[in-house]
Amino acid sequence: MDSRLELLRAVTETDGVVGHEDAVRALMADRLSAVGEISYDRQGCIFCTKAGTSASPRVMLAAHMDEIGFLVKLVTDEGLLRFTPVGGWFDQVLLAQRVRVTTRKGSYVGVIGSKPPHLLHDEDRRKVIQQRTMFIDIGATSKAQAEEEFGVRPGDPIAPVSEFCALGDGSRLMGKAWDDRVGVALAIEALLEAGPDHPNTLIAAGTVAEEMGLRGATTAPWTAEPDVAIVLESAIAGDVPGTKPEESSEKLGAGPSILFREGAALPSRAFREFALSVASEEGIPVQHGFLEGGSTDGRVIALHRVGVPVLVLGVAARYIHTHAQIIARQDYENALKLLVAMVRRLDAARVESFTAW
């Protein structure tokens, strides 16, 4: 496995459920400690500040460390766990999936279960099983064993279990949490590849709790104090049966995505045009993204102080918000190439020409 695949494996297999991003934060600190100054905010965000040839502009590369998951609600008398989701899950993708519960005494793999279909009435078998009726079995024989021996308590984080692997000829990469570990990997590699002569100060920011209220992105700009920000995200691939081009035209292998809209927010037009021109100069294919539901960290970063010009750069992923998501390696590599080309051009004069709208 080459060093890039090793990084991608590490970031996807590391657990970091919303509010429990500790291991991902430690991974970023380990990978970037030799590159720049590491700092943190009180919300749990991490920053690596790398000096270039000029103190300004300050260019923030933001990626959220958290992934969707669950929290323990209670333990039944039989030792089974009732749970609540953190982040947006589709109930249909949950049953029979493996998860890992992290407690004060260790980590325990379990499986999401429900009432067997053999015990359901015919009309109930045709209905979607709802998450609120499901439970997690970690092999405990009783409530006492789960709580006392395994250390299970309400609020313990539960993360999907999904091994990273390359599919087919190696051009497709499958793993959990590409949303947004693909952004975390891009931020790490961009600082490593930018060299010493970028005409700005780079700040890689790993934010927390994007999946539940954009909390980290709300506080992170007060530490980073960016003049511009590039939000590194996953994009939603529409190249699967049943998805219309007007719903999502983004495809695996067709290049990184530049977002034109995210929910009720519009990224900076001037910054977007700059990114498109750099992509053209570098011969990098790009796609156009329109996120009509939901939003990214960019929505709140753009509102910092008097306004921050924001660009959202994404890598298309299939099966987002499931245990097993797929990206194209060439999309990741082209996103990195475009990102590095942009930061090497973002000098004071260029950034001064941008607006936040």
C-alpha positions as CSV (number, residue, x, y, z in Angstrom):
1,M,0.0,0.0,0.0
2,D,1.5,3.3,-1.0
3,S,1.7,6.3,1.4
4,R,-1.4,8.0,-0.1
5,L,-3.5,4.9,0.3
6,E,-2.1,4.4,3.8
7,L,-3.3,7.9,4.7
8,L,-6.7,7.4,3.2
9,R,-7.0,4.1,5.1
10,A,-6.0,5.7,8.3
11,V,-8.5,8.6,8.1
12,T,-11.4,6.5,7.1
13,E,-10.9,3.7,9.6
14,T,-10.4,6.0,12.5
15,D,-13.6,6.5,14.6
16,G,-14.8,10.1,15.1
17,V,-18.5,10.2,15.8
18,V,-20.0,13.7,16.3
19,G,-18.7,15.1,19.6
20,H,-16.1,12.3,19.9
21,E,-13.5,13.4,17.3
22,D,-10.5,12.8,19.6
23,A,-8.8,10.1,17.6
24,V,-9.1,12.0,14.3
25,R,-7.8,15.1,16.0
26,A,-4.8,13.1,17.2
27,L,-4.2,11.7,13.7
28,M,-4.1,15.2,12.2
29,A,-1.8,16.4,15.0
30,D,0.6,13.5,14.3
31,R,0.6,14.0,10.6
32,L,1.1,17.8,10.7
33,S,3.2,18.4,13.8
34,A,6.4,18.6,11.7
35,V,4.8,21.0,9.1
36,G,3.5,23.9,11.2
37,E,2.3,25.1,14.6
38,I,-0.5,23.0,16.1
39,S,-3.2,24.7,18.2
40,Y,-6.8,24.0,19.3
41,D,-9.9,25.9,20.2
42,R,-12.2,25.1,23.2
43,Q,-14.8,23.5,20.9
44,G,-12.3,20.8,19.9
45,C,-11.2,22.1,16.5
46,I,-7.5,21.6,15.5
47,F,-5.3,24.0,13.5
48,C,-2.0,23.6,11.8
49,T,-0.5,27.0,10.8
50,K,2.1,26.9,8.1
51,A,4.1,30.0,7.2
52,G,4.8,30.9,3.6
53,T,6.6,33.9,2.2
54,S,4.0,36.3,3.5
55,A,2.1,36.6,6.7
56,S,-1.0,37.5,4.8
57,P,-3.4,36.6,3.3
58,R,-4.4,33.9,5.7
59,V,-5.9,30.9,3.8
60,M,-8.0,28.5,5.8
61,L,-8.4,24.9,4.5
62,A,-11.4,23.5,6.5
63,A,-12.5,19.9,6.8
64,H,-14.8,18.5,9.4
65,M,-13.4,15.6,11.4
66,D,-16.7,14.2,12.6
67,E,-18.7,11.4,11.1
68,I,-22.3,10.3,11.6
69,G,-22.9,7.6,14.1
70,F,-24.9,6.9,17.3
71,L,-25.0,7.3,21.0
72,V,-26.0,4.7,23.6
73,K,-29.4,5.6,25.2
74,L,-30.0,2.7,27.5
75,V,-29.2,-1.0,28.2
76,T,-32.0,-3.6,28.3
77,D,-32.2,-6.3,30.9
78,E,-30.9,-8.7,28.2
79,G,-27.8,-6.6,27.7
80,L,-28.9,-5.1,24.4
81,L,-28.3,-1.4,23.6
82,R,-30.9,1.1,22.5
83,F,-29.4,3.9,20.6
84,T,-30.0,7.4,19.1
85,P,-28.5,8.7,15.9
86,V,-26.1,11.6,15.7
87,G,-26.2,12.9,12.1
88,G,-28.5,12.0,9.3
89,W,-29.1,8.3,8.8
90,F,-31.5,6.5,6.4
91,D,-33.1,3.7,8.4
92,Q,-33.0,1.3,5.5
93,V,-29.1,1.1,5.6
94,L,-28.8,0.2,9.3
95,L,-30.0,-3.4,9.9
96,A,-27.3,-6.1,10.2
97,Q,-24.5,-3.6,10.0
98,R,-21.5,-3.9,12.3
99,V,-20.7,-1.0,14.7
100,R,-18.1,-0.3,17.4
101,V,-19.1,0.9,20.9
102,T,-16.4,2.8,22.8
103,T,-16.7,2.8,26.5
104,R,-14.6,3.7,29.5
105,K,-13.3,0.1,29.6
106,G,-12.6,-0.5,25.9
107,S,-14.2,-0.9,22.4
108,Y,-16.7,-3.6,21.6
109,V,-17.9,-4.6,18.1
110,G,-21.6,-5.3,17.8
111,V,-24.4,-5.6,15.2
112,I,-27.6,-3.7,14.7
113,G,-30.6,-6.0,15.0
114,S,-34.4,-6.0,15.1
115,K,-37.3,-8.3,15.6
116,P,-36.9,-11.3,13.2
117,P,-39.1,-11.2,10.1
118,H,-40.5,-14.6,11.0
119,L,-42.3,-13.0,13.9
120,L,-43.8,-10.2,11.9
121,H,-47.3,-10.1,10.4
122,D,-47.4,-10.0,6.6
123,E,-48.2,-6.3,6.4
124,D,-45.4,-5.4,8.8
125,R,-42.8,-7.3,6.7
126,R,-43.5,-4.9,3.9
127,K,-42.8,-1.8,6.0
128,V,-39.5,-0.1,6.5
129,I,-38.1,-1.1,9.9
130,Q,-37.5,2.1,11.9
131,Q,-34.4,2.9,13.8
132,R,-36.3,3.5,17.1
133,T,-37.2,-0.2,17.1
134,M,-33.7,-1.5,16.5
135,F,-31.0,-2.4,19.1
136,I,-27.3,-3.2,19.2
137,D,-26.0,-6.6,20.3
138,I,-22.4,-6.5,21.6
139,G,-22.5,-10.0,23.0
140,A,-23.4,-9.0,26.6
141,T,-25.5,-11.6,28.4
142,S,-27.1,-9.2,30.8
143,K,-27.5,-5.6,31.7
144,A,-25.1,-6.1,34.6
145,Q,-22.4,-7.5,32.3
146,A,-22.8,-4.7,29.7
147,E,-22.6,-2.0,32.3
148,E,-20.1,-3.4,34.8
149,E,-17.8,-5.6,32.8
150,F,-18.0,-3.7,29.4
151,G,-18.4,-0.3,31.0
152,V,-21.4,0.7,28.8
153,R,-23.0,4.0,29.8
154,P,-25.6,6.3,28.2
155,G,-23.8,8.7,25.8
156,D,-21.1,6.3,24.8
157,P,-20.3,6.8,21.0
158,I,-21.1,4.1,18.4
159,A,-19.3,4.2,15.1
160,P,-19.8,2.2,11.9
161,V,-17.3,-0.6,11.3
162,S,-16.1,-0.7,7.7
163,E,-12.7,-1.8,6.4
164,F,-11.0,0.5,3.8
165,C,-10.3,-1.3,0.6
166,A,-9.5,-0.6,-3.1
167,L,-12.1,-2.0,-5.5
168,G,-11.6,-3.6,-8.9
169,D,-8.5,-2.2,-10.6
170,G,-7.7,0.0,-7.6
171,S,-9.3,3.1,-9.1
172,R,-12.3,3.0,-6.7
173,L,-11.8,3.3,-3.0
174,M,-14.4,2.1,-0.4
175,G,-14.6,3.0,3.2
176,K,-16.7,4.7,5.9
177,A,-16.8,8.4,6.6
178,W,-15.5,9.8,3.3
179,D,-17.9,12.6,4.5
180,D,-15.6,14.2,5.5
181,R,-12.4,12.3,5.9
182,V,-11.7,12.9,2.3
183,G,-11.4,16.6,3.3
184,V,-9.2,15.8,6.2
185,A,-6.8,13.9,4.0
186,L,-6.8,16.7,1.4
187,A,-6.0,19.3,4.1
188,I,-3.1,17.2,5.4
189,E,-1.6,16.5,2.0
190,A,-2.0,20.1,0.8
191,L,0.1,21.4,3.6
192,L,2.7,18.7,2.9
193,E,2.8,19.5,-0.8
194,A,2.5,23.3,-0.8
195,G,6.3,23.7,-0.3
196,P,7.8,26.7,1.5
197,D,7.1,29.4,-1.0
198,H,3.4,29.8,-1.1
199,P,2.6,33.6,-0.9
200,N,0.4,33.4,2.2
201,T,-0.1,31.7,5.5
202,L,-1.9,28.3,5.3
203,I,-4.1,27.1,8.2
204,A,-5.4,23.5,8.0
205,A,-8.5,23.4,10.3
206,G,-10.1,20.2,11.4
207,T,-13.6,21.2,12.6
208,V,-16.0,19.3,14.9
209,A,-19.7,18.6,14.8
210,E,-20.5,19.7,11.2
211,E,-23.1,16.9,11.1
212,M,-25.0,18.5,14.0
213,G,-25.2,22.2,13.6
214,L,-21.9,23.3,12.1
215,R,-20.6,24.0,15.6
216,G,-16.9,23.8,14.9
217,A,-17.1,26.0,11.8
218,T,-18.8,28.6,13.9
219,T,-15.9,28.9,16.3
220,A,-12.9,27.9,14.2
221,P,-12.6,31.2,12.2
222,W,-12.0,33.1,15.5
223,T,-8.8,31.2,15.8
224,A,-7.8,30.9,12.2
225,E,-8.9,34.5,11.3
226,P,-9.0,33.7,7.6
227,D,-8.9,36.2,4.7
228,V,-10.3,33.4,2.5
229,A,-11.4,29.8,3.2
230,I,-11.5,26.6,1.1
231,V,-13.9,24.1,2.5
232,L,-12.9,20.5,1.6
233,E,-15.9,18.2,1.4
234,S,-17.4,15.1,-0.1
235,A,-19.9,15.7,-2.9
236,I,-22.9,13.5,-3.7
237,A,-22.4,11.3,-6.8
238,G,-25.5,10.9,-8.9
239,D,-24.1,8.2,-11.3
240,V,-26.3,5.4,-9.9
241,P,-29.6,4.0,-11.2
242,G,-32.7,6.0,-10.3
243,T,-30.8,9.3,-9.9
244,K,-31.7,12.0,-12.5
245,P,-29.0,14.5,-13.8
246,E,-31.0,17.4,-12.5
247,E,-30.8,15.8,-9.0
248,S,-27.0,15.3,-9.2
249,S,-24.9,15.4,-12.3
250,E,-21.6,14.6,-10.4
251,K,-19.9,11.3,-11.3
252,L,-17.0,9.3,-10.0
253,G,-13.9,9.9,-12.1
254,A,-15.0,13.1,-13.7
255,G,-13.0,15.4,-11.5
256,P,-13.4,17.4,-8.3
257,S,-16.6,19.3,-7.7
258,I,-16.9,23.0,-7.2
259,L,-20.1,24.0,-5.3
260,F,-22.3,26.7,-6.8
261,R,-25.0,26.4,-4.1
262,E,-25.3,24.9,-0.6
263,G,-28.8,25.0,0.8
264,A,-29.6,28.7,1.5
265,A,-26.0,29.9,0.9
266,L,-24.0,30.8,-2.1
267,P,-20.2,30.5,-2.1
268,S,-18.2,33.4,-3.4
269,R,-18.6,34.0,-7.1
270,A,-15.2,35.6,-7.5
271,F,-13.5,32.8,-5.7
272,R,-15.3,30.2,-7.8
273,E,-14.3,31.9,-11.0
274,F,-10.7,31.9,-9.8
275,A,-10.9,28.2,-9.1
276,L,-12.4,27.4,-12.5
277,S,-9.7,29.4,-14.2
278,V,-6.9,27.6,-12.3
279,A,-8.4,24.3,-13.2
280,S,-8.5,25.3,-16.8
281,E,-4.8,26.4,-16.7
282,E,-3.7,23.2,-15.0
283,G,-5.8,20.9,-17.3
284,I,-7.8,19.6,-14.4
285,P,-11.4,18.4,-15.1
286,V,-14.0,19.8,-12.7
287,Q,-17.7,19.2,-12.0
288,H,-20.4,21.7,-10.9
289,G,-22.2,20.9,-7.7
290,F,-25.6,22.1,-6.4
291,L,-26.4,21.0,-2.8
292,E,-30.0,22.0,-2.6
293,G,-30.6,20.3,0.8
294,G,-28.2,20.7,3.7
295,S,-25.1,22.8,4.0
296,T,-21.4,22.7,4.7
297,D,-19.0,24.5,7.1
298,G,-18.7,27.1,4.4
299,R,-22.1,28.6,5.2
300,V,-21.1,29.9,8.6
301,I,-17.4,30.5,7.9
302,A,-18.5,33.0,5.2
303,L,-20.3,35.0,7.9
304,H,-17.2,35.5,10.1
305,R,-16.6,39.2,11.0
306,V,-17.2,41.3,7.9
307,G,-17.4,38.3,5.6
308,V,-15.0,35.6,4.3
309,P,-14.9,34.6,0.6
310,V,-15.5,30.8,0.6
311,L,-15.0,28.1,-2.0
312,V,-16.3,24.6,-1.5
313,L,-14.2,21.9,-3.2
314,G,-15.6,18.4,-3.1
315,V,-14.8,14.8,-4.1
316,A,-17.8,12.9,-5.3
317,A,-18.9,9.9,-3.2
318,R,-21.4,7.2,-3.8
319,Y,-23.6,5.9,-0.9
320,I,-22.9,8.9,1.3
321,H,-24.1,8.5,4.9
322,T,-23.8,4.8,4.9
323,H,-21.3,2.3,6.2
324,A,-19.6,1.8,2.8
325,Q,-19.0,4.8,0.6
326,I,-17.0,4.9,-2.7
327,I,-14.8,7.6,-4.3
328,A,-12.5,7.6,-7.3
329,R,-8.8,7.9,-6.5
330,Q,-8.3,10.2,-9.6
331,D,-10.9,12.6,-8.3
332,Y,-9.1,12.8,-5.0
333,E,-5.7,13.3,-6.7
334,N,-7.1,16.0,-9.1
335,A,-8.7,17.8,-6.1
336,L,-5.4,17.8,-4.4
337,K,-3.6,19.1,-7.5
338,L,-6.2,21.9,-7.9
339,L,-6.0,22.8,-4.2
340,V,-2.2,23.1,-4.2
341,A,-2.3,25.1,-7.5
342,M,-4.7,27.5,-5.9
343,V,-2.9,28.1,-2.7
344,R,0.3,28.8,-4.6
345,R,-1.5,31.6,-6.4
346,L,-3.4,33.1,-3.5
347,D,-1.3,36.2,-2.8
348,A,-2.6,39.4,-1.3
349,A,-3.5,41.1,-4.5
350,R,-5.5,38.1,-5.7
351,V,-7.4,37.7,-2.4
352,E,-8.1,41.5,-2.3
353,S,-10.0,41.0,-5.5
354,F,-12.4,38.6,-4.0
355,T,-15.6,39.4,-2.2
356,A,-17.7,37.1,0.1
357,W,-20.6,37.1,-2.4
